[in-house]
Amino acid sequence: MSVIGYARVSTLEQNPELQEHALREAGAIKVFTDYESGAKTARAQLRACLDYLRDDAGDVLVVWKLDRLGRSLSDLIDTVNALGERGVAFRSLTEGFDTTTAGGEFLFHILGALAQMERRMIRERTMAGLDAARREGRIGGRPTVMTPDRIETARMLREQGKSYDAIADTLRVGRSSVRRALSVS
């Protein structure tokens, strides 16, 4: 069994020393540190850390704080569940989560259920809002970049034999916006 630490700070200017010290005090024999935003999905040191953990060897991933590992509650739960399926336990020092204990594992399952319920409630509210908007004749989504003037210009350029890419470059919009606007009008 090995305790492996993962630390993360958002920028190179921030110092991960506090996290790394706490992880070593908690028994981490190796600490992986990322200097990137938690919003990024591709964090090189997190990937290396997860790859380093051994399946079914009783390894424990320890973090200083929950938000160092996951971008959101659902992301965190997915990561910890994937670790659990590999036989790797998880511990967060600040919040006191510890899936090596029955109580800690139970608490984490409760959080997982709450996160799943939250996702479903958000989806239900979104669908209800979209249905209400449709009944009122509104269509959800971002306003189109293709104004009537741009559509007219796109039509003229297309009649001159210009490609969708050339039209998109001229109008400074995406190719798919041009195609969509010309197929509808």
PyMOL CGO cylinders between C-alpha atoms (Angstrom):
from pymol import cmd
from pymol.cgo import CYLINDER

trace = [
    CYLINDER, 0.00, 0.00, 0.00, 1.26, 3.46, -0.94, 0.3, 1, 1, 1, 1, 1, 1,
    CYLINDER, 1.26, 3.46, -0.94, -0.12, 6.89, -0.16, 0.3, 1, 1, 1, 1, 1, 1,
    CYLINDER, -0.12, 6.89, -0.16, 0.20, 9.14, -3.21, 0.3, 1, 1, 1, 1, 1, 1,
    CYLINDER, 0.20, 9.14, -3.21, -0.52, 12.88, -3.09, 0.3, 1, 1, 1, 1, 1, 1,
    CYLINDER, -0.52, 12.88, -3.09, -1.95, 15.24, -5.65, 0.3, 1, 1, 1, 1, 1, 1,
    CYLINDER, -1.95, 15.24, -5.65, -1.65, 19.02, -5.34, 0.3, 1, 1, 1, 1, 1, 1,
    CYLINDER, -1.65, 19.02, -5.34, -2.84, 21.76, -7.67, 0.3, 1, 1, 1, 1, 1, 1,
    CYLINDER, -2.84, 21.76, -7.67, -2.47, 25.51, -7.87, 0.3, 1, 1, 1, 1, 1, 1,
    CYLINDER, -2.47, 25.51, -7.87, -4.07, 27.60, -10.59, 0.3, 1, 1, 1, 1, 1, 1,
    CYLINDER, -4.07, 27.60, -10.59, -1.02, 29.53, -11.78, 0.3, 1, 1, 1, 1, 1, 1,
    CYLINDER, -1.02, 29.53, -11.78, 2.76, 29.35, -11.76, 0.3, 1, 1, 1, 1, 1, 1,
    CYLINDER, 2.76, 29.35, -11.76, 2.80, 32.36, -9.40, 0.3, 1, 1, 1, 1, 1, 1,
    CYLINDER, 2.80, 32.36, -9.40, 0.98, 30.42, -6.67, 0.3, 1, 1, 1, 1, 1, 1,
    CYLINDER, 0.98, 30.42, -6.67, 2.97, 28.26, -4.27, 0.3, 1, 1, 1, 1, 1, 1,
    CYLINDER, 2.97, 28.26, -4.27, 1.89, 24.64, -3.72, 0.3, 1, 1, 1, 1, 1, 1,
    CYLINDER, 1.89, 24.64, -3.72, 4.26, 24.23, -0.76, 0.3, 1, 1, 1, 1, 1, 1,
    CYLINDER, 4.26, 24.23, -0.76, 1.49, 24.25, 1.89, 0.3, 1, 1, 1, 1, 1, 1,
    CYLINDER, 1.49, 24.25, 1.89, -0.40, 21.49, 0.07, 0.3, 1, 1, 1, 1, 1, 1,
    CYLINDER, -0.40, 21.49, 0.07, 2.71, 19.41, -0.62, 0.3, 1, 1, 1, 1, 1, 1,
    CYLINDER, 2.71, 19.41, -0.62, 3.86, 19.66, 3.02, 0.3, 1, 1, 1, 1, 1, 1,
    CYLINDER, 3.86, 19.66, 3.02, 0.43, 18.58, 4.31, 0.3, 1, 1, 1, 1, 1, 1,
    CYLINDER, 0.43, 18.58, 4.31, 0.35, 15.66, 1.87, 0.3, 1, 1, 1, 1, 1, 1,
    CYLINDER, 0.35, 15.66, 1.87, 3.79, 14.46, 2.97, 0.3, 1, 1, 1, 1, 1, 1,
    CYLINDER, 3.79, 14.46, 2.97, 2.76, 14.81, 6.62, 0.3, 1, 1, 1, 1, 1, 1,
    CYLINDER, 2.76, 14.81, 6.62, -0.22, 12.57, 5.78, 0.3, 1, 1, 1, 1, 1, 1,
    CYLINDER, -0.22, 12.57, 5.78, 2.21, 9.91, 4.56, 0.3, 1, 1, 1, 1, 1, 1,
    CYLINDER, 2.21, 9.91, 4.56, 2.45, 10.59, 0.82, 0.3, 1, 1, 1, 1, 1, 1,
    CYLINDER, 2.45, 10.59, 0.82, 5.57, 8.99, -0.58, 0.3, 1, 1, 1, 1, 1, 1,
    CYLINDER, 5.57, 8.99, -0.58, 5.17, 10.82, -3.87, 0.3, 1, 1, 1, 1, 1, 1,
    CYLINDER, 5.17, 10.82, -3.87, 3.32, 14.05, -4.71, 0.3, 1, 1, 1, 1, 1, 1,
    CYLINDER, 3.32, 14.05, -4.71, 2.21, 15.11, -8.18, 0.3, 1, 1, 1, 1, 1, 1,
    CYLINDER, 2.21, 15.11, -8.18, 1.62, 18.86, -8.63, 0.3, 1, 1, 1, 1, 1, 1,
    CYLINDER, 1.62, 18.86, -8.63, -0.24, 20.68, -11.40, 0.3, 1, 1, 1, 1, 1, 1,
    CYLINDER, -0.24, 20.68, -11.40, 0.07, 24.40, -12.07, 0.3, 1, 1, 1, 1, 1, 1,
    CYLINDER, 0.07, 24.40, -12.07, -3.19, 24.73, -13.99, 0.3, 1, 1, 1, 1, 1, 1,
    CYLINDER, -3.19, 24.73, -13.99, -6.77, 25.78, -13.55, 0.3, 1, 1, 1, 1, 1, 1,
    CYLINDER, -6.77, 25.78, -13.55, -9.10, 23.14, -12.16, 0.3, 1, 1, 1, 1, 1, 1,
    CYLINDER, -9.10, 23.14, -12.16, -11.43, 23.89, -15.07, 0.3, 1, 1, 1, 1, 1, 1,
    CYLINDER, -11.43, 23.89, -15.07, -8.97, 22.25, -17.46, 0.3, 1, 1, 1, 1, 1, 1,
    CYLINDER, -8.97, 22.25, -17.46, -9.81, 18.65, -18.18, 0.3, 1, 1, 1, 1, 1, 1,
    CYLINDER, -9.81, 18.65, -18.18, -6.33, 17.72, -19.37, 0.3, 1, 1, 1, 1, 1, 1,
    CYLINDER, -6.33, 17.72, -19.37, -3.99, 18.14, -16.41, 0.3, 1, 1, 1, 1, 1, 1,
    CYLINDER, -3.99, 18.14, -16.41, -0.72, 16.33, -17.09, 0.3, 1, 1, 1, 1, 1, 1,
    CYLINDER, -0.72, 16.33, -17.09, 0.27, 15.69, -13.48, 0.3, 1, 1, 1, 1, 1, 1,
    CYLINDER, 0.27, 15.69, -13.48, -3.22, 14.48, -12.53, 0.3, 1, 1, 1, 1, 1, 1,
    CYLINDER, -3.22, 14.48, -12.53, -3.07, 12.01, -15.42, 0.3, 1, 1, 1, 1, 1, 1,
    CYLINDER, -3.07, 12.01, -15.42, 0.41, 10.90, -14.30, 0.3, 1, 1, 1, 1, 1, 1,
    CYLINDER, 0.41, 10.90, -14.30, -0.80, 10.55, -10.71, 0.3, 1, 1, 1, 1, 1, 1,
    CYLINDER, -0.80, 10.55, -10.71, -3.81, 8.44, -11.69, 0.3, 1, 1, 1, 1, 1, 1,
    CYLINDER, -3.81, 8.44, -11.69, -1.59, 6.27, -13.88, 0.3, 1, 1, 1, 1, 1, 1,
    CYLINDER, -1.59, 6.27, -13.88, 0.92, 5.85, -11.04, 0.3, 1, 1, 1, 1, 1, 1,
    CYLINDER, 0.92, 5.85, -11.04, -1.67, 4.47, -8.61, 0.3, 1, 1, 1, 1, 1, 1,
    CYLINDER, -1.67, 4.47, -8.61, -1.67, 0.67, -8.61, 0.3, 1, 1, 1, 1, 1, 1,
    CYLINDER, -1.67, 0.67, -8.61, -4.88, -1.28, -9.01, 0.3, 1, 1, 1, 1, 1, 1,
    CYLINDER, -4.88, -1.28, -9.01, -5.90, -3.52, -6.09, 0.3, 1, 1, 1, 1, 1, 1,
    CYLINDER, -5.90, -3.52, -6.09, -2.69, -2.75, -4.17, 0.3, 1, 1, 1, 1, 1, 1,
    CYLINDER, -2.69, -2.75, -4.17, -4.44, -0.76, -1.45, 0.3, 1, 1, 1, 1, 1, 1,
    CYLINDER, -4.44, -0.76, -1.45, -3.03, 2.55, -2.70, 0.3, 1, 1, 1, 1, 1, 1,
    CYLINDER, -3.03, 2.55, -2.70, -4.60, 5.75, -1.39, 0.3, 1, 1, 1, 1, 1, 1,
    CYLINDER, -4.60, 5.75, -1.39, -4.85, 9.03, -3.29, 0.3, 1, 1, 1, 1, 1, 1,
    CYLINDER, -4.85, 9.03, -3.29, -4.71, 11.94, -0.87, 0.3, 1, 1, 1, 1, 1, 1,
    CYLINDER, -4.71, 11.94, -0.87, -5.47, 15.59, -1.65, 0.3, 1, 1, 1, 1, 1, 1,
    CYLINDER, -5.47, 15.59, -1.65, -5.25, 18.65, 0.55, 0.3, 1, 1, 1, 1, 1, 1,
    CYLINDER, -5.25, 18.65, 0.55, -8.76, 19.81, -0.40, 0.3, 1, 1, 1, 1, 1, 1,
    CYLINDER, -8.76, 19.81, -0.40, -11.57, 18.37, -2.56, 0.3, 1, 1, 1, 1, 1, 1,
    CYLINDER, -11.57, 18.37, -2.56, -11.52, 21.24, -5.07, 0.3, 1, 1, 1, 1, 1, 1,
    CYLINDER, -11.52, 21.24, -5.07, -7.89, 20.45, -5.92, 0.3, 1, 1, 1, 1, 1, 1,
    CYLINDER, -7.89, 20.45, -5.92, -9.02, 17.21, -7.61, 0.3, 1, 1, 1, 1, 1, 1,
    CYLINDER, -9.02, 17.21, -7.61, -12.36, 17.86, -9.31, 0.3, 1, 1, 1, 1, 1, 1,
    CYLINDER, -12.36, 17.86, -9.31, -13.79, 20.64, -11.46, 0.3, 1, 1, 1, 1, 1, 1,
    CYLINDER, -13.79, 20.64, -11.46, -17.25, 20.07, -10.01, 0.3, 1, 1, 1, 1, 1, 1,
    CYLINDER, -17.25, 20.07, -10.01, -18.95, 17.79, -7.53, 0.3, 1, 1, 1, 1, 1, 1,
    CYLINDER, -18.95, 17.79, -7.53, -20.02, 15.41, -10.28, 0.3, 1, 1, 1, 1, 1, 1,
    CYLINDER, -20.02, 15.41, -10.28, -16.48, 15.35, -11.74, 0.3, 1, 1, 1, 1, 1, 1,
    CYLINDER, -16.48, 15.35, -11.74, -15.03, 14.67, -8.29, 0.3, 1, 1, 1, 1, 1, 1,
    CYLINDER, -15.03, 14.67, -8.29, -17.48, 11.85, -7.65, 0.3, 1, 1, 1, 1, 1, 1,
    CYLINDER, -17.48, 11.85, -7.65, -16.80, 10.30, -11.06, 0.3, 1, 1, 1, 1, 1, 1,
    CYLINDER, -16.80, 10.30, -11.06, -13.04, 10.37, -10.36, 0.3, 1, 1, 1, 1, 1, 1,
    CYLINDER, -13.04, 10.37, -10.36, -13.36, 8.88, -6.88, 0.3, 1, 1, 1, 1, 1, 1,
    CYLINDER, -13.36, 8.88, -6.88, -15.77, 6.20, -8.12, 0.3, 1, 1, 1, 1, 1, 1,
    CYLINDER, -15.77, 6.20, -8.12, -13.32, 5.28, -10.91, 0.3, 1, 1, 1, 1, 1, 1,
    CYLINDER, -13.32, 5.28, -10.91, -10.57, 5.02, -8.29, 0.3, 1, 1, 1, 1, 1, 1,
    CYLINDER, -10.57, 5.02, -8.29, -12.78, 2.81, -6.13, 0.3, 1, 1, 1, 1, 1, 1,
    CYLINDER, -12.78, 2.81, -6.13, -13.43, 0.48, -9.05, 0.3, 1, 1, 1, 1, 1, 1,
    CYLINDER, -13.43, 0.48, -9.05, -9.65, 0.09, -9.35, 0.3, 1, 1, 1, 1, 1, 1,
    CYLINDER, -9.65, 0.09, -9.35, -9.31, -0.67, -5.63, 0.3, 1, 1, 1, 1, 1, 1,
    CYLINDER, -9.31, -0.67, -5.63, -7.75, 2.73, -4.88, 0.3, 1, 1, 1, 1, 1, 1,
    CYLINDER, -7.75, 2.73, -4.88, -9.01, 4.61, -1.82, 0.3, 1, 1, 1, 1, 1, 1,
    CYLINDER, -9.01, 4.61, -1.82, -9.36, 8.40, -1.54, 0.3, 1, 1, 1, 1, 1, 1,
    CYLINDER, -9.36, 8.40, -1.54, -8.73, 10.85, 1.27, 0.3, 1, 1, 1, 1, 1, 1,
    CYLINDER, -8.73, 10.85, 1.27, -9.13, 14.63, 1.51, 0.3, 1, 1, 1, 1, 1, 1,
    CYLINDER, -9.13, 14.63, 1.51, -7.27, 16.21, 4.40, 0.3, 1, 1, 1, 1, 1, 1,
    CYLINDER, -7.27, 16.21, 4.40, -9.21, 19.46, 4.79, 0.3, 1, 1, 1, 1, 1, 1,
    CYLINDER, -9.21, 19.46, 4.79, -12.75, 18.05, 4.55, 0.3, 1, 1, 1, 1, 1, 1,
    CYLINDER, -12.75, 18.05, 4.55, -11.92, 14.78, 6.28, 0.3, 1, 1, 1, 1, 1, 1,
    CYLINDER, -11.92, 14.78, 6.28, -13.24, 12.46, 3.57, 0.3, 1, 1, 1, 1, 1, 1,
    CYLINDER, -13.24, 12.46, 3.57, -11.64, 9.05, 3.79, 0.3, 1, 1, 1, 1, 1, 1,
    CYLINDER, -11.64, 9.05, 3.79, -12.97, 6.15, 1.72, 0.3, 1, 1, 1, 1, 1, 1,
    CYLINDER, -12.97, 6.15, 1.72, -10.64, 3.77, 3.56, 0.3, 1, 1, 1, 1, 1, 1,
    CYLINDER, -10.64, 3.77, 3.56, -13.24, 3.78, 6.37, 0.3, 1, 1, 1, 1, 1, 1,
    CYLINDER, -13.24, 3.78, 6.37, -16.83, 2.51, 6.18, 0.3, 1, 1, 1, 1, 1, 1,
    CYLINDER, -16.83, 2.51, 6.18, -18.17, 5.87, 7.39, 0.3, 1, 1, 1, 1, 1, 1,
    CYLINDER, -18.17, 5.87, 7.39, -16.15, 7.82, 4.86, 0.3, 1, 1, 1, 1, 1, 1,
    CYLINDER, -16.15, 7.82, 4.86, -17.25, 5.58, 2.00, 0.3, 1, 1, 1, 1, 1, 1,
    CYLINDER, -17.25, 5.58, 2.00, -20.88, 5.90, 3.12, 0.3, 1, 1, 1, 1, 1, 1,
    CYLINDER, -20.88, 5.90, 3.12, -20.61, 9.70, 3.27, 0.3, 1, 1, 1, 1, 1, 1,
    CYLINDER, -20.61, 9.70, 3.27, -19.12, 9.78, -0.22, 0.3, 1, 1, 1, 1, 1, 1,
    CYLINDER, -19.12, 9.78, -0.22, -22.01, 7.67, -1.57, 0.3, 1, 1, 1, 1, 1, 1,
    CYLINDER, -22.01, 7.67, -1.57, -24.46, 10.15, -0.05, 0.3, 1, 1, 1, 1, 1, 1,
    CYLINDER, -24.46, 10.15, -0.05, -22.64, 13.00, -1.81, 0.3, 1, 1, 1, 1, 1, 1,
    CYLINDER, -22.64, 13.00, -1.81, -22.81, 11.02, -5.05, 0.3, 1, 1, 1, 1, 1, 1,
    CYLINDER, -22.81, 11.02, -5.05, -26.56, 10.58, -4.70, 0.3, 1, 1, 1, 1, 1, 1,
    CYLINDER, -26.56, 10.58, -4.70, -26.99, 14.29, -3.99, 0.3, 1, 1, 1, 1, 1, 1,
    CYLINDER, -26.99, 14.29, -3.99, -24.92, 15.22, -7.04, 0.3, 1, 1, 1, 1, 1, 1,
    CYLINDER, -24.92, 15.22, -7.04, -26.96, 12.89, -9.24, 0.3, 1, 1, 1, 1, 1, 1,
    CYLINDER, -26.96, 12.89, -9.24, -30.19, 14.39, -7.90, 0.3, 1, 1, 1, 1, 1, 1,
    CYLINDER, -30.19, 14.39, -7.90, -28.85, 17.89, -8.54, 0.3, 1, 1, 1, 1, 1, 1,
    CYLINDER, -28.85, 17.89, -8.54, -27.99, 17.00, -12.16, 0.3, 1, 1, 1, 1, 1, 1,
    CYLINDER, -27.99, 17.00, -12.16, -31.48, 15.61, -12.72, 0.3, 1, 1, 1, 1, 1, 1,
    CYLINDER, -31.48, 15.61, -12.72, -33.15, 18.64, -11.15, 0.3, 1, 1, 1, 1, 1, 1,
    CYLINDER, -33.15, 18.64, -11.15, -31.09, 21.00, -13.33, 0.3, 1, 1, 1, 1, 1, 1,
    CYLINDER, -31.09, 21.00, -13.33, -32.06, 18.99, -16.40, 0.3, 1, 1, 1, 1, 1, 1,
    CYLINDER, -32.06, 18.99, -16.40, -35.75, 19.04, -15.42, 0.3, 1, 1, 1, 1, 1, 1,
    CYLINDER, -35.75, 19.04, -15.42, -35.69, 22.82, -14.84, 0.3, 1, 1, 1, 1, 1, 1,
    CYLINDER, -35.69, 22.82, -14.84, -33.90, 23.36, -18.15, 0.3, 1, 1, 1, 1, 1, 1,
    CYLINDER, -33.90, 23.36, -18.15, -36.42, 21.27, -20.06, 0.3, 1, 1, 1, 1, 1, 1,
    CYLINDER, -36.42, 21.27, -20.06, -39.34, 23.05, -18.34, 0.3, 1, 1, 1, 1, 1, 1,
    CYLINDER, -39.34, 23.05, -18.34, -37.83, 26.44, -19.24, 0.3, 1, 1, 1, 1, 1, 1,
    CYLINDER, -37.83, 26.44, -19.24, -37.31, 25.43, -22.88, 0.3, 1, 1, 1, 1, 1, 1,
    CYLINDER, -37.31, 25.43, -22.88, -40.88, 24.10, -23.09, 0.3, 1, 1, 1, 1, 1, 1,
    CYLINDER, -40.88, 24.10, -23.09, -42.24, 27.37, -21.66, 0.3, 1, 1, 1, 1, 1, 1,
    CYLINDER, -42.24, 27.37, -21.66, -40.14, 29.39, -24.12, 0.3, 1, 1, 1, 1, 1, 1,
    CYLINDER, -40.14, 29.39, -24.12, -41.40, 27.30, -27.06, 0.3, 1, 1, 1, 1, 1, 1,
    CYLINDER, -41.40, 27.30, -27.06, -45.01, 27.84, -25.97, 0.3, 1, 1, 1, 1, 1, 1,
    CYLINDER, -45.01, 27.84, -25.97, -44.32, 31.58, -26.02, 0.3, 1, 1, 1, 1, 1, 1,
    CYLINDER, -44.32, 31.58, -26.02, -42.76, 31.32, -29.48, 0.3, 1, 1, 1, 1, 1, 1,
    CYLINDER, -42.76, 31.32, -29.48, -39.17, 31.80, -28.34, 0.3, 1, 1, 1, 1, 1, 1,
    CYLINDER, -39.17, 31.80, -28.34, -36.33, 29.51, -29.25, 0.3, 1, 1, 1, 1, 1, 1,
    CYLINDER, -36.33, 29.51, -29.25, -33.60, 28.91, -26.69, 0.3, 1, 1, 1, 1, 1, 1,
    CYLINDER, -33.60, 28.91, -26.69, -29.91, 29.23, -27.32, 0.3, 1, 1, 1, 1, 1, 1,
    CYLINDER, -29.91, 29.23, -27.32, -27.42, 31.89, -28.24, 0.3, 1, 1, 1, 1, 1, 1,
    CYLINDER, -27.42, 31.89, -28.24, -28.56, 34.63, -30.65, 0.3, 1, 1, 1, 1, 1, 1,
    CYLINDER, -28.56, 34.63, -30.65, -27.37, 34.03, -34.19, 0.3, 1, 1, 1, 1, 1, 1,
    CYLINDER, -27.37, 34.03, -34.19, -24.37, 35.92, -35.52, 0.3, 1, 1, 1, 1, 1, 1,
    CYLINDER, -24.37, 35.92, -35.52, -26.00, 35.90, -38.95, 0.3, 1, 1, 1, 1, 1, 1,
    CYLINDER, -26.00, 35.90, -38.95, -27.91, 39.17, -39.05, 0.3, 1, 1, 1, 1, 1, 1,
    CYLINDER, -27.91, 39.17, -39.05, -30.18, 39.90, -42.03, 0.3, 1, 1, 1, 1, 1, 1,
    CYLINDER, -30.18, 39.90, -42.03, -27.41, 42.04, -43.57, 0.3, 1, 1, 1, 1, 1, 1,
    CYLINDER, -27.41, 42.04, -43.57, -24.86, 39.24, -43.21, 0.3, 1, 1, 1, 1, 1, 1,
    CYLINDER, -24.86, 39.24, -43.21, -27.29, 36.72, -44.71, 0.3, 1, 1, 1, 1, 1, 1,
    CYLINDER, -27.29, 36.72, -44.71, -27.82, 38.97, -47.71, 0.3, 1, 1, 1, 1, 1, 1,
    CYLINDER, -27.82, 38.97, -47.71, -24.06, 39.42, -48.14, 0.3, 1, 1, 1, 1, 1, 1,
    CYLINDER, -24.06, 39.42, -48.14, -23.55, 35.66, -47.81, 0.3, 1, 1, 1, 1, 1, 1,
    CYLINDER, -23.55, 35.66, -47.81, -26.23, 35.02, -50.44, 0.3, 1, 1, 1, 1, 1, 1,
    CYLINDER, -26.23, 35.02, -50.44, -24.56, 37.44, -52.88, 0.3, 1, 1, 1, 1, 1, 1,
    CYLINDER, -24.56, 37.44, -52.88, -21.10, 35.93, -52.29, 0.3, 1, 1, 1, 1, 1, 1,
    CYLINDER, -21.10, 35.93, -52.29, -22.47, 32.43, -52.76, 0.3, 1, 1, 1, 1, 1, 1,
    CYLINDER, -22.47, 32.43, -52.76, -24.09, 33.46, -56.05, 0.3, 1, 1, 1, 1, 1, 1,
    CYLINDER, -24.09, 33.46, -56.05, -20.65, 34.72, -57.13, 0.3, 1, 1, 1, 1, 1, 1,
    CYLINDER, -20.65, 34.72, -57.13, -19.34, 31.18, -56.55, 0.3, 1, 1, 1, 1, 1, 1,
    CYLINDER, -19.34, 31.18, -56.55, -17.54, 31.80, -53.24, 0.3, 1, 1, 1, 1, 1, 1,
    CYLINDER, -17.54, 31.80, -53.24, -17.05, 28.81, -50.96, 0.3, 1, 1, 1, 1, 1, 1,
    CYLINDER, -17.05, 28.81, -50.96, -18.61, 28.60, -47.50, 0.3, 1, 1, 1, 1, 1, 1,
    CYLINDER, -18.61, 28.60, -47.50, -15.12, 28.96, -46.01, 0.3, 1, 1, 1, 1, 1, 1,
    CYLINDER, -15.12, 28.96, -46.01, -14.41, 32.13, -48.03, 0.3, 1, 1, 1, 1, 1, 1,
    CYLINDER, -14.41, 32.13, -48.03, -17.78, 33.60, -47.04, 0.3, 1, 1, 1, 1, 1, 1,
    CYLINDER, -17.78, 33.60, -47.04, -17.18, 32.76, -43.38, 0.3, 1, 1, 1, 1, 1, 1,
    CYLINDER, -17.18, 32.76, -43.38, -13.75, 34.43, -43.51, 0.3, 1, 1, 1, 1, 1, 1,
    CYLINDER, -13.75, 34.43, -43.51, -15.20, 37.52, -45.14, 0.3, 1, 1, 1, 1, 1, 1,
    CYLINDER, -15.20, 37.52, -45.14, -18.02, 37.82, -42.58, 0.3, 1, 1, 1, 1, 1, 1,
    CYLINDER, -18.02, 37.82, -42.58, -15.77, 36.74, -39.67, 0.3, 1, 1, 1, 1, 1, 1,
    CYLINDER, -15.77, 36.74, -39.67, -18.19, 34.02, -38.57, 0.3, 1, 1, 1, 1, 1, 1,
    CYLINDER, -18.19, 34.02, -38.57, -18.02, 30.25, -38.45, 0.3, 1, 1, 1, 1, 1, 1,
    CYLINDER, -18.02, 30.25, -38.45, -18.52, 28.13, -41.56, 0.3, 1, 1, 1, 1, 1, 1,
    CYLINDER, -18.52, 28.13, -41.56, -21.44, 26.29, -39.97, 0.3, 1, 1, 1, 1, 1, 1,
    CYLINDER, -21.44, 26.29, -39.97, -23.20, 29.60, -39.26, 0.3, 1, 1, 1, 1, 1, 1,
    CYLINDER, -23.20, 29.60, -39.26, -23.00, 30.49, -42.96, 0.3, 1, 1, 1, 1, 1, 1,
    CYLINDER, -23.00, 30.49, -42.96, -24.23, 27.04, -44.07, 0.3, 1, 1, 1, 1, 1, 1,
    CYLINDER, -24.23, 27.04, -44.07, -27.08, 27.08, -41.57, 0.3, 1, 1, 1, 1, 1, 1,
    CYLINDER, -27.08, 27.08, -41.57, -28.21, 30.59, -42.51, 0.3, 1, 1, 1, 1, 1, 1,
    CYLINDER, -28.21, 30.59, -42.51, -28.13, 29.89, -46.25, 0.3, 1, 1, 1, 1, 1, 1,
    CYLINDER, -28.13, 29.89, -46.25, -29.96, 26.58, -45.93, 0.3, 1, 1, 1, 1, 1, 1,
    CYLINDER, -29.96, 26.58, -45.93, -32.80, 28.18, -43.92, 0.3, 1, 1, 1, 1, 1, 1,
    CYLINDER, -32.80, 28.18, -43.92, -33.27, 31.33, -45.96, 0.3, 1, 1, 1, 1, 1, 1,
]
cmd.load_cgo(trace, "trace")
